[in-house]
Amino acid sequence: MNVHELWVRRDDLRQTRLVERAAQALDEGEIRVAIDKFGLTANNVSYALTGDLIGYWKFYPAQGHESDGWGKVPVWGFADVIESRCADIAVGERLWGFFPMATQVVLRPGKIEPARFKDFAPHRKALPGLYNEYHRTANDPPFLKQMEDERCLLFPLFATSFILYDYLIANDFFGAQQVLIGSASSKTGFGLAHLLHHDIAVKQRVVGLTSPSNVAFVKGLDVCDEVVTYGDIATLDASKTTAFIDMAGSGEVIRAVHEHFCDNIRHSAIVGATHWDAARHEGTVPGARPTMFFAPSHIARREKEWGPGAVLMKAFAAGAKIAQSVADKLEVVHARGPAAVEQRYLEMINNQVPPSRGLMLSMQG
């Protein structure tokens, strides 16, 4: 039995390699899962860009001959247990969680509960626990079982949207009169806008920044009070105190926003990198210092206040509602096989996937 994987050059995300290798034998306590399908979004590109900073490359490190400098970009997907040496996990179980772009992978279940378990592989011990948890789907409600594609493509992103939304509320919007969302066409971006727009207790204006080609899409979602292109940042009212939540990650955009609003930037969070090939932010800018937003930190705060698992339950419930509300705005495209996955990945990297399209992929032929 061989494993097929897509490797990406860690210092040049446009370089890819399809790898076929022999499957490893299972040790006691391990399971082998066949990865059935997964979603590919700009968020996965952000994982690759911050792979060394946050540790995304460490979840499924490339191993074997000529693996130096290569990595496997993690994705959210579904997998079926095809072999088990773990007494509490049966062959045939269907799982949802964080996987590599591959046909199969080996996990070591621990802290096993009826609805979930964590991967206790030694190399993942120090990595964020959020990404080490796998959901056992057998007892999921019927409506959730019917949303597998949305669960891969949208739930993780909309969960981040919810965490950002809750983060802003918990900090009283840092005293800002408006929330400015960079890359408002991204799923995390418009998910955040949706939550703010539909919360009657939120009085802050919601302003979306996007590229000219995506203006119509963002306006069609009807979740922003104002939609402005990156080239028109100077037209915004600079007197408004602003919380800047940026999914684009472009140093040029960050500088333009800060130099326009100056000290009226009360908070500046870098969340993603949809402009993945743009220069990153460096140096100092007026207003609040741009800082990388790390969702697990806010989750840990809420876990202490609300109890274990509560924040993610709220986040995924919110994600399901947003997914249902935008279902008619998104086209889901399916593709199977290693060559097709490589092609779709390169399309994503080369900005050839419009925000209205979702890619559901499988390395299985």
C-alpha positions, 0 to 999 in steps of 0.5 A: 500500500502506497501513500500519495502526497502533495509537497510544497517548497517551503521557501517558494510556494509555487514549487510543488512535488507529487510524492509516492511512498510506502505506507508505514506499519502501525504501532500499537495504539495507532490508526490509519485513515484514508483522507476522503476529501478536504477543502482548499482556500486562501486560508491554507496559503496563510498556513504555509506562509506562517508555517515556521512562525506558528508551526503549521509545517510541523503537523505533517513534516515531509519525511524521507529522501530529499525532503529538506526544504519541503512541507505538507500544507495542512487542510480541513477534511474528512477521513475514514479509519481503514486500519486500527491498532487502537482498541477504542477506535473502530475501522469504518469510523468517519473523522473530521479534522486537520489533515495533510494533502495526501491519500492517507495518514497515521494518527495516535488517538489519545484523550478519547471521548465519544465525540472526539479525540486528540492526536498524541503523536509525539511530534505534535505535543507542543503544537496548538491543541485546536489543530490536534483534535479530531471529531468522530462524526457517527453521532452528528445530527443529520443537518451537520452530516449534510454539510460536509463540504461546508464543514471543510471549506467554511466552518474553520474560516467562519469559526475564526470569524466568530473568534475575531468577532468575540475578541472585538466584543470582549475588548469593547472594540478597543474604543473604535467607532468602526471595524475596517476589514482587509480582504473583505472578500475572503471567507474569514473577512466576510464571515466577520462582517456578517456577524458584526452586521447581524448583531443589533448590539454592535453599533460600529460601522463595518467597512470592507476593503477589497480589490476592484474585481471583488467589489460586486461580490462583497457588495452582494453579500450586503454585510458592509456599510461601505466597500472600498478598493485598496486604491481608494483608502484615502477616500475613507473618513480619517476622523473615525477611530478604527479597529483594523482587522486585516486578512490581506497581509500586504505591508503596502496596504497596512502602511496605507491604512495606518498612514491615512488614519494615523492615531485613529487606528486603535487596534491593528490585527494581522490575521491572514495573507490572502495577498500572499506574494505581497511584501509583509509588514515591516517597520513602524507605522502611525497608530496602534502597532500591527500584531499577528492575531493568534486565535488559540490565545483568545480561545484559551481565554474563553475556555477559562471563562466559559468552560472547555469546548464552549467557545468552539461550540459557539464558533461552529454553530455560528459558522453553520448559520453563516454557511447556510446564509451564503450558500447561494453565493458560493459555487463548490467545485470538486476535483479528485486525484493527485494531479488535479489537486496539484493543479487546483493548488497552483490555481489558488496560489496564482490567484485564479480562484474567485472568492465565490468558488470553493474547492473540494479536493481529494488525492484519491483517484 
